[in-house]
Amino acid sequence: MGMRVPPSAQTLTRIPSWEWLQASIDGKRSAAVVRSAQVAGRLEATIGMPHAEAERRLTAVPGVGTWTAAEVRQRAHGDPDAVSFGDYHVAKNITWALTGQVQDDDALLEPARAVRRAPLPGAAAARAWPASGVRAVGRGWPRAPICRVRADCPVSPGSRSWGARPCTFRACASSTTPSRAGSTTTPWRSTNSLRDVPGSHHTWLLDPAHAAGFPDDVRTVEVHSAEASAALGAADVVISNHHVEVPWPKRPDCLYLQTWHGTPLKHVHADIPHQSPRIARMVATFDLDVALWDVLTSPSEQAGEWLARAFRFDGESLATGSPRNDVLVGPDAGAVRAAARAGLGLEDHQTAVLYAPTWRDDQMDATGAFDFDLRLDLDAFRRRLGPDHVLLVRLHPFVSGRLRGRVPDDDPRVRDVSFVPQVSDLYLAADALVTDYSSVMFDFAVTGKPLVFYTYDFEHYRDDLRGFTFDPRPVAPGPMVRSSDEVLDALADLDAVRERWRAPYAAFRERFCSTEDGRAAERVADRARAGVLTREAHLTHRAEMRVAVHVGCAA
């Protein structure tokens, strides 16, 4: 007589959707199992963690809620306080059995709140109750709905994509915003370098609100959709320059290249010293994505070291440069600049100033959405610098729509360029950059044009919000100023800025931009191509390769 054991995590990730359905397990539940299996190592690591931290990591998996996390903590962690509340009328049945009244979870937990050191009395009751046979309501346990595979499902056996060899190049993790659309050169140039792979097909993941920022000659699917998950799940290669938040079942033979979107001056991910509950939840969710990475590419050796530390990533790391910056030093840079300036309506004699600040973790509106305080005196800009200067304001993706209503659409002196598709066009069109702690400083430095740093909240940002990977003050390639007037002073005499900061600028470029030689996309594409071509066993029965691109973050 044979012994049956549960399948391994790797096996679970390979079970096709219709086999789950044949076992009466609907799509939502099977997706939760597959997602958990994909990050099995991260979940195993919760053993020995403080209970609150363990629950935070468990519930970061889409589809794993309070009830499931409590079940895991009871059985795997031995947590006496873990109670499977919030599902299947547990509280109602226990309170009915004990008091004759139907009450909710809070009523069941209330007696233990004053004496928190002891195991919850409700926990003991929850474990003893099933044997009592007492039920408060005459309802049966809810059954999972049985779903049927549609004939046109992208991953069904009868669909046209079945038997194809999709290759997904994805350059962003969350819903595409204008600034994320701003880095289209990263996936676009990289995937162009892969078009020599026979049978390749390209699909871009996008937010419909920003569809205009995508090339016309590629297939697109909405980012938060079943089609997007299917494209990612069927991929041979995924390329992203941010976290992938879309739930997708990564195949064991899929190569995931993370081309993070810049050099981090501000701390990111696990290195953030002061994490609000909201940021902590984001980090926990992003941990699940990091666990899927195979290769981390970075703009420089130094950036790669900081990023690997922040993401606790110990896999392959390559300093390739940033593909989206290739155009900045390419032979077409002059033509791209001229076209971009013409598209923005800039005259040859006008000085274009790009203002691209990062977002602030602690600035939110009444609804809890991230907000931004511009802090630059727009009226003073118009008045002091005159009609020969135009301000191009590009906000971070998290707050890109916040200028609406604050800056008139027809203002010839101040333009909201947060929705311009390609940020590299703006780098070339601009004659100077004003930023704060954003990674755009490292990209813009490739151009050699003046930088001004508006760091009005330096101590607060350093000590209370993000902190820095290094002290920027000794190495800044331009003036770090505290007031709007000082920004305008610097912009009024850019020649003086160039002369004063010539040596620091050169040292900054040598340290952070040495790999930006116009061939970064080629290097990333070579690594992706190698990842595809070395999977010979997987490729023998495949005839096509599909490339799905989701445009990524820019700052």
HUJOZI-V882888 format. One record per backbone hydrogen bond with DSSP energy under -0.5 kcal/mol. CO is the residue of the C=O (numbers start at 1). NH is the residue of the N-H. If there is no record, write none. Layout:
co:nh
CO:NH
CO:NH
This chain:
co:nh
8:12
9:13
10:14
11:14
11:15
12:15
16:19
16:20
17:21
18:22
19:23
20:23
20:25
21:24
24:26
26:30
27:31
28:32
29:33
30:34
31:35
32:36
33:37
34:38
35:39
37:40
39:43
40:44
41:45
43:46
44:47
46:49
50:54
51:55
52:56
53:57
54:58
55:59
56:60
57:60
58:61
60:62
61:64
63:65
65:69
66:70
67:71
68:72
69:73
70:74
71:75
72:76
72:77
73:78
73:79
78:80
79:82
81:83
83:85
87:90
89:93
90:94
91:95
92:96
93:97
94:98
95:99
95:100
95:101
96:100
101:103
104:108
105:109
106:110
109:112
109:113
110:113
115:118
120:123
120:124
121:125
122:126
123:127
124:128
125:129
126:130
128:131
129:132
129:133
130:133
145:147
150:153
153:156
156:159
159:162
161:164
163:543
164:166
165:546
166:236
167:169
167:548
168:170
173:245
173:246
177:181
178:182
180:183
181:184
182:423
182:424
183:186
183:187
184:188
185:189
186:190
187:191
188:192
189:193
191:194
192:195
194:197
196:198
197:200
199:545
201:547
202:219
203:549
204:221
205:551
206:208
206:223
207:210
208:211
210:213
211:214
215:218
219:204
221:206
223:225
225:229
226:230
227:231
228:232
229:233
230:234
232:235
236:255
237:168
238:257
240:259
241:261
243:245
248:250
251:254
254:256
255:238
255:257
256:258
256:294
256:295
257:240
257:259
258:260
258:297
263:265
265:469
268:271
269:272
273:275
274:276
276:280
277:281
278:282
279:283
280:284
281:285
282:286
283:287
284:288
285:288
285:289
286:290
287:291
289:292
289:293
290:293
294:316
295:258
295:297
296:318
297:260
298:320
298:321
300:304
301:305
302:306
303:307
304:308
305:309
306:310
307:311
308:313
309:312
310:270
312:314
316:296
318:298
318:320
321:323
322:325
323:326
325:328
325:329
326:329
330:333
332:336
333:337
334:338
335:339
336:340
337:341
338:342
339:343
340:344
341:346
342:345
347:350
350:352
351:353
351:390
352:354
352:431
352:432
353:355
353:392
354:356
354:434
355:394
360:363
362:364
363:371
365:368
369:365
371:360
372:374
375:377
376:378
377:381
378:382
379:383
380:384
381:385
382:386
386:389
388:351
390:353
390:392
391:393
391:415
392:355
392:394
393:417
396:399
397:400
399:402
401:404
403:406
403:407
407:405
408:411
410:412
413:391
415:393
415:417
417:420
421:423
422:425
422:426
423:427
424:428
425:429
426:430
431:450
432:354
433:452
434:356
435:454
437:266
438:441
439:442
439:443
440:444
441:445
443:446
444:447
444:448
444:449
445:448
450:433
452:435
452:454
453:455
453:481
454:456
455:458
457:461
458:462
459:463
460:464
460:465
461:466
461:467
465:274
466:273
467:267
470:472
472:475
472:476
479:453
479:481
481:455
483:487
484:488
485:489
486:490
487:491
488:492
489:493
490:493
491:494
493:497
494:498
495:499
496:500
497:501
499:502
501:505
502:506
503:507
504:508
505:509
506:510
507:511
508:512
509:513
513:516
515:517
519:523
520:524
521:525
522:526
523:527
524:528
525:529
526:530
527:531
528:532
529:533
530:534
532:535
534:536
535:539
536:540
539:542
545:201
546:167
546:548
547:203
548:169
549:205
549:551
550:171
552:183
555:439
